[in-house]
Amino acid sequence: MQSENMLRKFVVFVDNMARGEVVREAAVINGPQSRFIVQQIDGQIYVDERSYSRYNDIVSWFYEMDTDILVSQYERFQPLFEEAFGEIKEPGMNFEERVLDAIAILLDTPEPRGLLALSDEEVMYTYADPELENLPAAQKQMLRIGPDNRALVKSKLREIRQRLQQ
């Protein structure tokens, strides 16, 4: 975890996530260290399913957090979140709504079946399926963590959303 300006970074990260964007500079945890892996089958490039394991530790850490403690700490520091959000928000918005918007974006990530085909016509790989490539960056990131990790993240997000809405 990165501790310097963690609260502000978290607020910026959530605000951008609610827009479907991923701002790595605002992330409060480091991403995976290992490289993205692809495989080629019959001339088509696909995400190698071994790439998903790059996210196992991060997803396990998130999934294993005690939801009651997580939400109680969020509620404890909510005034500070709101204060930080006040520096960047649009009029009439509050941070809890933004958190729920970010959760909704992630939960709305589609669940494609099978191997995910890629295109290498750009500098970076893109999804060969235009529907997947046109998804918001936040949802494309959810695809990159793989179906098993995505199921765990979505399960935890549903728990958090339920507790926040009580």
Buried (B, 14 or more C-beta within 10 A) or exposed (E): EEEEEEBBBBBBBBBBBBBBBBBEEBBBEEEBEEEEEBBEEEEEBBBBBEBBBBBBEBBEEBBEBEBEEBBEEBEEBBEEBBBBBEEEBEEEBEBBEBBBBBBEBBBBBEEBEEBBBBBEEEEEBBBBBEEBEEBBBBBBBBBBBBBBBBBBBBEBBEBBBEBBEE
